[in-house]
Amino acid sequence: MDNPIVIGLLIVAGVIYKIYESFKEEQSKAKLRMEKLKKQAQKTINIPELPNKPTHRKDFDFANTNTLSKAERINKENADATEKYERRKAMAIKQRKELKMQIKPELEILDDQISFDLRQAIIQQAILNRPYSQY
């Protein structure tokens, strides 16, 4: 044990082992805390059971609620969701068109005020892109 490198490696290994042990201990404490919090949350939250009564909506079909199979009900719900999506999409397109109609007159006014001279633009570009000289 006269070799200082071996002694240094043993010390480093001991420190790393202690860090690892404290890490494992903290992880186990955190796990216990999370389990305790979950149990408390489950005790405090009392979700009342909803009755299995159908909601009273205009488009609810009382006659077919018990006769439809699960697949038919899912297909009907998907069709309803698709229809709702299409209505929202159409409404969004309509709103965009209205917004464009409101913005378009402003753009026409700006186009009338701005004049573009190609010759002047080319001259300015040549001035800006000329090579730099140190004279």
DSSP file (Angstrom, degrees, kcal/mol; ACC not computed):
  #  RESIDUE AA STRUCTURE BP1 BP2  ACC     N-H-->O    O-->H-N    N-H-->O    O-->H-N    TCO  KAPPA ALPHA  PHI   PSI    X-CA   Y-CA   Z-CA
    1    1 A M              0   0    0      0, 0.0     6,-0.1     0, 0.0     0, 0.0   0.000 360.0 360.0 360.0  26.3    0.0    0.0    0.0
    2    2 A D        +     0   0    0      4,-0.0     0, 0.0     5,-0.0     0, 0.0   0.598 360.0 101.6 -85.5 -11.1    2.9    2.3   -0.6
    3    3 A N     >  -     0   0    0      1,-0.2     4,-1.5     2,-0.0     3,-0.2  -0.639  59.4-158.7 -79.1 118.3    1.6    3.3   -4.0
    4    4 A P  H  > S+     0   0    0      0, 0.0     4,-2.4     0, 0.0    -1,-0.2   0.779  89.1  60.6 -69.0 -25.4   -0.1    6.8   -3.8
    5    5 A I  H  > S+     0   0    0      2,-0.2     4,-2.5     1,-0.2     5,-0.2   0.919 105.3  47.4 -67.2 -42.5   -2.1    6.2   -7.0
    6    6 A V  H  > S+     0   0    0      2,-0.2     4,-2.2     1,-0.2    -1,-0.2   0.906 112.3  49.6 -64.6 -42.1   -3.9    3.1   -5.5
    7    7 A I  H  X S+     0   0    0     -4,-1.5     4,-2.1     2,-0.2    -2,-0.2   0.916 111.6  49.1 -63.5 -43.6   -4.6    5.0   -2.3
    8    8 A G  H  X S+     0   0    0     -4,-2.4     4,-2.5     1,-0.2    -2,-0.2   0.904 110.7  50.2 -62.4 -42.3   -6.0    8.0   -4.3
    9    9 A L  H  X S+     0   0    0     -4,-2.5     4,-2.6     1,-0.2    -1,-0.2   0.887 109.3  51.4 -64.7 -38.6   -8.2    5.6   -6.3
   10   10 A L  H  X S+     0   0    0     -4,-2.2     4,-2.3     2,-0.2    -1,-0.2   0.900 110.7  48.4 -64.2 -40.6   -9.5    4.0   -3.2
   11   11 A I  H  X S+     0   0    0     -4,-2.1     4,-2.3     2,-0.2    -2,-0.2   0.932 112.8  47.6 -64.3 -45.7  -10.4    7.4   -1.7
   12   12 A V  H  X S+     0   0    0     -4,-2.5     4,-2.5     1,-0.2    -2,-0.2   0.909 111.8  50.5 -62.2 -42.2  -12.2    8.4   -4.9
   13   13 A A  H  X S+     0   0    0     -4,-2.6     4,-2.3     1,-0.2    -1,-0.2   0.896 109.9  51.0 -63.4 -39.4  -14.1    5.1   -5.1
   14   14 A G  H  X S+     0   0    0     -4,-2.3     4,-2.3     2,-0.2    -2,-0.2   0.909 110.8  48.0 -62.7 -42.6  -15.2    5.6   -1.4
   15   15 A V  H  X S+     0   0    0     -4,-2.3     4,-2.3     2,-0.2    -2,-0.2   0.920 112.2  48.9 -64.7 -43.8  -16.5    9.1   -2.1
   16   16 A I  H  X S+     0   0    0     -4,-2.5     4,-2.4     1,-0.2    -1,-0.2   0.897 110.5  51.4 -63.1 -39.9  -18.3    7.9   -5.2
   17   17 A Y  H  X S+     0   0    0     -4,-2.3     4,-2.5     2,-0.2    -1,-0.2   0.914 109.6  49.5 -64.0 -42.7  -19.9    5.1   -3.3
   18   18 A K  H  X S+     0   0    0     -4,-2.3     4,-2.3     2,-0.2    -2,-0.2   0.903 111.1  49.7 -63.0 -40.9  -21.0    7.5   -0.5
   19   19 A I  H  X S+     0   0    0     -4,-2.3     4,-2.1     2,-0.2    -2,-0.2   0.915 111.5  49.2 -63.1 -42.7  -22.6    9.8   -3.2
   20   20 A Y  H  X S+     0   0    0     -4,-2.4     4,-2.5     2,-0.2    -2,-0.2   0.910 110.3  50.3 -63.5 -43.0  -24.3    6.8   -4.7
   21   21 A E  H  X S+     0   0    0     -4,-2.5     4,-2.2     1,-0.2    -2,-0.2   0.911 111.4  47.9 -62.7 -42.8  -25.7    5.6   -1.4
   22   22 A S  H  X S+     0   0    0     -4,-2.3     4,-2.4     2,-0.2    -1,-0.2   0.867 110.5  52.8 -67.5 -34.8  -27.1    9.1   -0.5
   23   23 A F  H  X S+     0   0    0     -4,-2.1     4,-2.3     2,-0.2    -2,-0.2   0.933 109.7  47.6 -63.5 -46.4  -28.6    9.3   -4.0
   24   24 A K  H  X S+     0   0    0     -4,-2.5     4,-2.1     1,-0.2    -2,-0.2   0.892 111.6  51.6 -61.8 -39.2  -30.4    5.9   -3.5
   25   25 A E  H  X S+     0   0    0     -4,-2.2     4,-2.1     1,-0.2    -1,-0.2   0.918 110.2  48.0 -64.3 -44.0  -31.6    7.0   -0.1
   26   26 A E  H  X S+     0   0    0     -4,-2.4     4,-2.5     1,-0.2    -1,-0.2   0.876 110.1  53.1 -64.3 -37.6  -33.0   10.3   -1.5
   27   27 A Q  H  X S+     0   0    0     -4,-2.3     4,-2.2     2,-0.2    -1,-0.2   0.911 109.2  48.2 -64.2 -42.0  -34.8    8.4   -4.3
   28   28 A S  H  X S+     0   0    0     -4,-2.1     4,-2.1     2,-0.2    -2,-0.2   0.889 112.0  49.7 -67.1 -38.0  -36.4    6.0   -1.8
   29   29 A K  H  X S+     0   0    0     -4,-2.1     4,-2.3     2,-0.2    -2,-0.2   0.912 110.9  49.7 -64.9 -41.9  -37.5    9.0    0.4
   30   30 A A  H  X S+     0   0    0     -4,-2.5     4,-2.5     1,-0.2    -2,-0.2   0.892 109.0  52.5 -64.2 -39.3  -39.0   10.7   -2.7
   31   31 A K  H  X S+     0   0    0     -4,-2.2     4,-2.3     2,-0.2    -1,-0.2   0.918 109.9  48.2 -62.8 -43.2  -40.8    7.6   -3.7
   32   32 A L  H  X S+     0   0    0     -4,-2.1     4,-2.2     1,-0.2    -2,-0.2   0.898 110.9  51.2 -63.9 -40.4  -42.4    7.3   -0.2
   33   33 A R  H  X S+     0   0    0     -4,-2.3     4,-2.5     2,-0.2    -2,-0.2   0.918 110.1  49.1 -62.4 -43.1  -43.4   11.0   -0.4
   34   34 A M  H  X S+     0   0    0     -4,-2.5     4,-2.4     2,-0.2    -2,-0.2   0.903 111.1  49.4 -64.5 -41.5  -45.0   10.6   -3.8
   35   35 A E  H  X S+     0   0    0     -4,-2.3     4,-2.2     2,-0.2    -1,-0.2   0.903 111.4  49.8 -63.4 -39.8  -47.0    7.5   -2.6
   36   36 A K  H  X S+     0   0    0     -4,-2.2     4,-2.2     1,-0.2    -2,-0.2   0.907 111.0  49.1 -64.8 -42.2  -48.1    9.4    0.5
   37   37 A L  H  X S+     0   0    0     -4,-2.5     4,-2.5     2,-0.2    -2,-0.2   0.887 109.8  51.9 -64.8 -39.2  -49.2   12.4   -1.7
   38   38 A K  H  X S+     0   0    0     -4,-2.4     4,-2.3     2,-0.2    -1,-0.2   0.915 109.7  49.2 -63.5 -42.5  -51.2   10.1   -4.0
   39   39 A K  H  X S+     0   0    0     -4,-2.2     4,-1.7     1,-0.2    -2,-0.2   0.908 112.5  47.9 -63.8 -41.3  -53.0    8.5   -1.1
   40   40 A Q  H  X S+     0   0    0     -4,-2.2     4,-2.3     1,-0.2    -2,-0.2   0.896 111.2  50.9 -65.7 -39.7  -53.9   11.9    0.4
   41   41 A A  H  X S+     0   0    0     -4,-2.5     4,-2.0     1,-0.2    -2,-0.2   0.889 109.3  50.4 -65.8 -38.7  -55.1   13.1   -3.0
   42   42 A Q  H  < S+     0   0    0     -4,-2.3    -1,-0.2     1,-0.2    -2,-0.2   0.860 112.3  47.7 -67.8 -34.2  -57.3   10.0   -3.5
   43   43 A K  H  < S+     0   0    0     -4,-1.7    -2,-0.2    -5,-0.2    -1,-0.2   0.883 114.8  44.5 -72.8 -38.3  -58.8   10.6    0.0
   44   44 A T  H  < S+     0   0    0     -4,-2.3     2,-0.8    -5,-0.1    -2,-0.2   0.818  99.9  73.8 -79.7 -30.2  -59.5   14.3   -0.5
   45   45 A I     <  -     0   0    0     -4,-2.0     2,-0.7    -5,-0.2    -1,-0.1  -0.757  59.1-179.2 -90.2 111.7  -60.9   14.1   -4.0
   46   46 A N        -     0   0    0     -2,-0.8    -3,-0.1     2,-0.0    -4,-0.0  -0.913   9.7-162.4-110.4 104.6  -64.4   12.6   -3.9
   47   47 A I        -     0   0    0     -2,-0.7     2,-0.1     3,-0.0    -2,-0.0  -0.771  17.3-133.5 -88.8 116.9  -65.8   12.4   -7.4
   48   48 A P        -     0   0    0      0, 0.0     2,-0.3     0, 0.0    -1,-0.0  -0.448  24.6-111.3 -69.9 142.0  -69.6   12.0   -7.3
   49   49 A E        -     0   0    0     -2,-0.1     0, 0.0     1,-0.1     0, 0.0  -0.571  29.6-130.6 -75.3 131.8  -70.9    9.4   -9.6
   50   50 A L        -     0   0    0     -2,-0.3    -1,-0.1     1,-0.1     2,-0.0  -0.593  23.7-111.9 -81.4 140.8  -72.8   10.8  -12.5
   51   51 A P        -     0   0    0      0, 0.0     2,-0.3     0, 0.0    -1,-0.1  -0.377  22.0-121.0 -69.1 153.7  -76.2    9.3  -13.1
   52   52 A N        +     0   0    0     -2,-0.0    -2,-0.0     2,-0.0     0, 0.0  -0.090  68.6 130.6 -87.5  36.6  -76.6    7.3  -16.3
   53   53 A K        -     0   0    0     -2,-0.3     2,-0.1     1,-0.1    -3,-0.0  -0.695  62.3-113.2 -89.2 142.3  -79.3    9.5  -17.6
   54   54 A P        -     0   0    0      0, 0.0     2,-0.1     0, 0.0    -1,-0.1  -0.435  33.2-109.4 -71.5 148.9  -79.1   10.9  -21.1
   55   55 A T        -     0   0    0     -2,-0.1     2,-1.2     1,-0.1     5,-0.0  -0.461  29.2-114.1 -74.9 152.1  -78.6   14.6  -21.5
   56   56 A H        +     0   0    0     -2,-0.1     2,-0.3     3,-0.0    -1,-0.1  -0.729  56.0 149.1 -92.9  94.8  -81.5   16.6  -22.8
   57   57 A R    >   -     0   0    0     -2,-1.2     3,-1.0     1,-0.1     0, 0.0  -0.870  54.7-120.9-122.4 158.0  -80.3   17.9  -26.1
   58   58 A K  T 3  S+     0   0    0     -2,-0.3    -1,-0.1     1,-0.2    -2,-0.0   0.880 112.1  45.5 -65.5 -38.2  -82.2   18.6  -29.3
   59   59 A D  T 3  S+     0   0    0      2,-0.1     2,-0.4    -3,-0.0    -1,-0.2   0.307  83.8 117.1 -93.0  11.4  -80.2   16.2  -31.4
   60   60 A F    <   -     0   0    0     -3,-1.0     2,-0.9     1,-0.0     5,-0.0  -0.656  57.8-144.8 -81.8 131.1  -80.3   13.3  -28.9
   61   61 A D        -     0   0    0     -2,-0.4     4,-0.3     1,-0.2     3,-0.3  -0.824  18.1-179.0-100.7 101.7  -82.1   10.3  -30.3
   62   62 A F  S >  S+     0   0    0     -2,-0.9     3,-0.6     1,-0.2     4,-0.4   0.803  78.4  58.9 -70.4 -28.7  -83.9    8.6  -27.4
   63   63 A A  T 3  S+     0   0    0      1,-0.2     4,-0.3     2,-0.1     3,-0.3   0.853 109.3  41.2 -71.0 -34.2  -85.3    5.8  -29.5
   64   64 A N  T 3> S+     0   0    0     -3,-0.3     4,-1.4     1,-0.2    -1,-0.2   0.349  85.0  96.1 -99.0   6.7  -81.9    4.5  -30.7
   65   65 A T  T <4 S+     0   0    0     -3,-0.6    -1,-0.2    -4,-0.3    -2,-0.1   0.905  96.8  29.7 -66.3 -39.9  -79.9    4.7  -27.4
   66   66 A N  T  4 S+     0   0    0     -4,-0.4    -1,-0.2    -3,-0.3    -2,-0.1   0.695 118.1  56.0 -91.8 -19.8  -80.4    1.1  -26.5
   67   67 A T  T  4 S+     0   0    0     -4,-0.3     2,-0.2     2,-0.1    -2,-0.2   0.703  85.6  91.6 -88.6 -19.6  -80.7   -0.4  -29.9
   68   68 A L  S  < S-     0   0    0     -4,-1.4     2,-0.1     1,-0.1    -4,-0.0  -0.530  73.4-129.5 -78.3 140.0  -77.4    0.8  -31.4
   69   69 A S     >  -     0   0    0     -2,-0.2     4,-2.5     1,-0.1     5,-0.2  -0.330  29.5-102.1 -77.9 170.0  -74.4   -1.5  -31.0
   70   70 A K  H  > S+     0   0    0      1,-0.2     4,-2.4     2,-0.2     5,-0.2   0.906 122.9  50.1 -61.5 -42.5  -71.2   -0.1  -29.7
   71   71 A A  H  > S+     0   0    0      1,-0.2     4,-2.5     2,-0.2    -1,-0.2   0.895 110.7  49.7 -64.3 -39.7  -69.6    0.1  -33.1
   72   72 A E  H  > S+     0   0    0      2,-0.2     4,-2.5     1,-0.2    -1,-0.2   0.898 110.6  49.9 -67.2 -39.2  -72.6    2.0  -34.5
   73   73 A R  H  X S+     0   0    0     -4,-2.5     4,-2.6     2,-0.2    -2,-0.2   0.916 111.5  48.8 -64.5 -41.2  -72.5    4.4  -31.5
   74   74 A I  H  X S+     0   0    0     -4,-2.4     4,-2.6     2,-0.2    -2,-0.2   0.921 111.8  49.1 -64.2 -43.0  -68.8    5.1  -32.1
   75   75 A N  H  X S+     0   0    0     -4,-2.5     4,-2.4     2,-0.2    -1,-0.2   0.902 111.7  49.3 -62.2 -40.6  -69.4    5.6  -35.8
   76   76 A K  H  X S+     0   0    0     -4,-2.5     4,-2.5     2,-0.2    -2,-0.2   0.914 111.7  48.4 -66.1 -41.9  -72.3    8.1  -35.0
   77   77 A E  H  X S+     0   0    0     -4,-2.6     4,-2.6     2,-0.2    -2,-0.2   0.901 111.9  49.7 -64.2 -40.2  -70.1    9.9  -32.5
   78   78 A N  H  X S+     0   0    0     -4,-2.6     4,-2.6     2,-0.2    -2,-0.2   0.898 110.7  49.8 -64.2 -39.9  -67.3   10.1  -35.1
   79   79 A A  H  X S+     0   0    0     -4,-2.4     4,-2.5     2,-0.2    -2,-0.2   0.910 111.6  48.7 -65.2 -41.1  -69.7   11.4  -37.7
   80   80 A D  H  X S+     0   0    0     -4,-2.5     4,-2.4     2,-0.2    -2,-0.2   0.915 112.6  48.0 -63.8 -42.1  -70.9   14.0  -35.3
   81   81 A A  H  X S+     0   0    0     -4,-2.6     4,-2.4     2,-0.2    -2,-0.2   0.899 111.7  49.9 -65.6 -40.1  -67.4   15.1  -34.4
   82   82 A T  H  X S+     0   0    0     -4,-2.6     4,-2.6     2,-0.2    -2,-0.2   0.911 111.0  49.4 -64.0 -42.1  -66.4   15.3  -38.1
   83   83 A E  H  X S+     0   0    0     -4,-2.5     4,-2.3     2,-0.2    -2,-0.2   0.916 111.0  49.3 -63.6 -42.7  -69.5   17.4  -38.8
   84   84 A K  H  X S+     0   0    0     -4,-2.4     4,-2.3     2,-0.2    -2,-0.2   0.904 111.4  50.2 -62.1 -41.6  -68.6   19.7  -35.9
   85   85 A Y  H  X S+     0   0    0     -4,-2.4     4,-2.6     1,-0.2    -2,-0.2   0.918 110.0  50.0 -62.1 -44.6  -65.0   20.0  -37.2
   86   86 A E  H  X S+     0   0    0     -4,-2.6     4,-2.6     1,-0.2    -2,-0.2   0.891 109.8  51.0 -63.7 -39.2  -66.2   20.8  -40.7
   87   87 A R  H  X S+     0   0    0     -4,-2.3     4,-2.3     2,-0.2    -1,-0.2   0.928 112.0  46.7 -63.9 -43.3  -68.5   23.5  -39.4
   88   88 A R  H  X S+     0   0    0     -4,-2.3     4,-2.4     2,-0.2    -2,-0.2   0.902 112.3  50.7 -64.1 -39.8  -65.7   25.1  -37.4
   89   89 A K  H  X S+     0   0    0     -4,-2.6     4,-2.4     2,-0.2    -2,-0.2   0.920 110.8  48.4 -63.8 -43.8  -63.4   24.9  -40.4
   90   90 A A  H  X S+     0   0    0     -4,-2.6     4,-2.3     1,-0.2    -1,-0.2   0.895 111.4  50.5 -63.1 -39.7  -66.0   26.6  -42.6
   91   91 A M  H  X S+     0   0    0     -4,-2.3     4,-2.4     2,-0.2    -1,-0.2   0.899 109.9  50.0 -65.5 -40.0  -66.5   29.3  -40.0
   92   92 A A  H  X S+     0   0    0     -4,-2.4     4,-2.3     2,-0.2    -2,-0.2   0.905 110.7  49.5 -65.3 -41.2  -62.8   29.9  -39.8
   93   93 A I  H  X S+     0   0    0     -4,-2.4     4,-2.3     2,-0.2    -2,-0.2   0.908 111.0  50.3 -63.2 -41.3  -62.5   30.2  -43.6
   94   94 A K  H  X S+     0   0    0     -4,-2.3     4,-2.2     1,-0.2    -2,-0.2   0.912 110.3  49.4 -63.1 -42.6  -65.4   32.6  -43.6
   95   95 A Q  H  X S+     0   0    0     -4,-2.4     4,-2.3     1,-0.2    -1,-0.2   0.886 109.9  51.4 -65.2 -38.2  -63.7   34.7  -40.9
   96   96 A R  H  X S+     0   0    0     -4,-2.3     4,-2.6     2,-0.2    -1,-0.2   0.913 109.6  49.8 -63.8 -42.1  -60.4   34.8  -42.8
   97   97 A K  H  X S+     0   0    0     -4,-2.3     4,-2.3     1,-0.2    -2,-0.2   0.914 111.0  49.4 -63.1 -41.9  -62.2   35.9  -46.0
   98   98 A E  H  X S+     0   0    0     -4,-2.2     4,-1.6     1,-0.2    -1,-0.2   0.902 111.2  49.7 -63.1 -39.8  -63.9   38.7  -44.1
   99   99 A L  H  X S+     0   0    0     -4,-2.3     4,-2.0     1,-0.2    -2,-0.2   0.903 110.0  50.3 -65.7 -41.1  -60.6   39.7  -42.5
  100  100 A K  H  X S+     0   0    0     -4,-2.6     4,-2.5     1,-0.2    -1,-0.2   0.884 108.0  53.6 -63.3 -38.3  -58.9   39.8  -46.0
  101  101 A M  H  < S+     0   0    0     -4,-2.3    -1,-0.2     1,-0.2    -2,-0.2   0.849 110.1  48.1 -65.4 -32.6  -61.8   41.9  -47.3
  102  102 A Q  H  < S+     0   0    0     -4,-1.6     4,-0.5     1,-0.2    -1,-0.2   0.856 116.0  42.7 -74.7 -34.6  -61.2   44.4  -44.5
  103  103 A I  H >X S+     0   0    0     -4,-2.0     4,-1.7     1,-0.2     3,-0.6   0.815  98.2  74.7 -81.0 -31.3  -57.5   44.5  -45.0
  104  104 A K  H 3X S+     0   0    0     -4,-2.5     4,-2.0     1,-0.2     5,-0.2   0.864  91.5  52.7 -56.9 -44.6  -57.5   44.7  -48.8
  105  105 A P  H 3> S+     0   0    0      0, 0.0     4,-1.8     0, 0.0    -1,-0.2   0.884 107.8  53.5 -59.9 -35.7  -58.7   48.4  -49.1
  106  106 A E  H <> S+     0   0    0     -3,-0.6     4,-1.9    -4,-0.5    -2,-0.2   0.900 107.7  50.7 -64.0 -39.5  -55.8   49.4  -46.8
  107  107 A L  H  X S+     0   0    0     -4,-1.7     4,-2.4     1,-0.2    -1,-0.2   0.879 107.1  53.8 -66.2 -37.3  -53.3   47.6  -49.1
  108  108 A E  H  X S+     0   0    0     -4,-2.0     4,-1.6     2,-0.2    -1,-0.2   0.891 107.4  51.1 -64.2 -38.5  -54.7   49.4  -52.1
  109  109 A I  H  X S+     0   0    0     -4,-1.8     4,-1.4     1,-0.2    -1,-0.2   0.915 110.9  48.3 -64.5 -42.4  -54.2   52.8  -50.5
  110  110 A L  H  X S+     0   0    0     -4,-1.9     4,-1.8     1,-0.2    -2,-0.2   0.887 107.9  54.9 -65.8 -38.5  -50.6   51.9  -49.6
  111  111 A D  H  < S+     0   0    0     -4,-2.4    -1,-0.2     1,-0.2    -2,-0.2   0.862 106.9  51.2 -63.3 -35.2  -49.9   50.7  -53.2
  112  112 A D  H  < S+     0   0    0     -4,-1.6    -1,-0.2     1,-0.2    -2,-0.2   0.831 111.4  47.4 -70.6 -32.2  -51.1   54.1  -54.5
  113  113 A Q  H  < S+     0   0    0     -4,-1.4     2,-0.5    -5,-0.1    -2,-0.2   0.792 101.0  72.9 -81.8 -27.8  -48.8   56.0  -52.2
  114  114 A I     <  -     0   0    0     -4,-1.8     2,-0.4    -5,-0.1    -1,-0.0  -0.758  61.5-170.8 -94.3 127.3  -45.6   53.9  -52.9
  115  115 A S        -     0   0    0     -2,-0.5     2,-0.5     2,-0.0    -3,-0.0  -0.934   9.8-149.5-114.9 143.6  -43.9   54.4  -56.2
  116  116 A F        -     0   0    0     -2,-0.4     2,-0.7     4,-0.0    -2,-0.0  -0.949   6.6-166.1-118.0 122.9  -41.0   52.1  -57.3
  117  117 A D     >  -     0   0    0     -2,-0.5     4,-2.0     1,-0.2     5,-0.1  -0.922   3.0-166.6-110.1 109.8  -38.3   53.3  -59.5
  118  118 A L  H  > S+     0   0    0     -2,-0.7     4,-2.2     1,-0.2     5,-0.2   0.884  87.8  53.2 -64.1 -40.5  -36.2   50.4  -60.9
  119  119 A R  H  > S+     0   0    0      1,-0.2     4,-2.0     2,-0.2    -1,-0.2   0.933 110.3  46.5 -61.1 -46.9  -33.4   52.6  -62.1
  120  120 A Q  H  > S+     0   0    0      1,-0.2     4,-2.2     2,-0.2    -1,-0.2   0.870 110.9  53.5 -64.9 -36.7  -33.0   54.2  -58.7
  121  121 A A  H  X S+     0   0    0     -4,-2.0     4,-2.2     2,-0.2    -1,-0.2   0.888 108.3  49.6 -65.5 -39.9  -33.1   50.8  -56.9
  122  122 A I  H  X S+     0   0    0     -4,-2.2     4,-2.2     2,-0.2    -2,-0.2   0.897 110.7  49.9 -66.8 -40.3  -30.3   49.5  -59.2
  123  123 A I  H  X S+     0   0    0     -4,-2.0     4,-2.0     2,-0.2    -2,-0.2   0.921 111.7  48.0 -63.1 -44.3  -28.1   52.5  -58.5
  124  124 A Q  H  X S+     0   0    0     -4,-2.2     4,-2.3     1,-0.2    -2,-0.2   0.881 110.8  51.4 -65.6 -37.4  -28.7   52.1  -54.7
  125  125 A Q  H  X S+     0   0    0     -4,-2.2     4,-2.2     2,-0.2    -1,-0.2   0.903 109.3  50.3 -65.9 -40.3  -27.9   48.4  -54.9
  126  126 A A  H  < S+     0   0    0     -4,-2.2     4,-0.4     1,-0.2    -2,-0.2   0.884 110.7  50.1 -64.7 -37.6  -24.6   49.1  -56.8
  127  127 A I  H >< S+     0   0    0     -4,-2.0     3,-0.8     1,-0.2    -2,-0.2   0.923 113.6  45.0 -66.2 -42.9  -23.6   51.7  -54.2
  128  128 A L  H 3< S+     0   0    0     -4,-2.3    -2,-0.2     1,-0.2    -1,-0.2   0.835 116.1  45.6 -70.9 -32.1  -24.3   49.3  -51.3
  129  129 A N  T 3< S+     0   0    0     -4,-2.2    -1,-0.2    -5,-0.2    -2,-0.2   0.293  82.6 121.8 -97.0   9.6  -22.6   46.3  -52.9
  130  130 A R  S <  S-     0   0    0     -3,-0.8    -3,-0.0    -4,-0.4     2,-0.0  -0.396  73.7 -93.5 -72.9 152.4  -19.4   48.1  -54.1
  131  131 A P        -     0   0    0      0, 0.0     2,-0.3     0, 0.0    -1,-0.1  -0.334  41.3-112.2 -67.3 146.2  -16.1   46.8  -52.8
  132  132 A Y        -     0   0    0     -3,-0.1     2,-0.3     2,-0.0    -3,-0.0  -0.598  33.1-168.0 -80.1 132.5  -14.7   48.4  -49.7
  133  133 A S        -     0   0    0     -2,-0.3     0, 0.0     1,-0.0     0, 0.0  -0.924  20.9-144.4-122.0 151.5  -11.6   50.5  -50.2
  134  134 A Q              0   0    0     -2,-0.3    -2,-0.0     1,-0.2    -1,-0.0  -0.039 360.0 360.0-102.8  31.0   -9.3   51.9  -47.4
  135  135 A Y              0   0    0      0, 0.0    -1,-0.2     0, 0.0     0, 0.0   0.456 360.0 360.0 -85.3 360.0   -8.3   55.1  -49.2
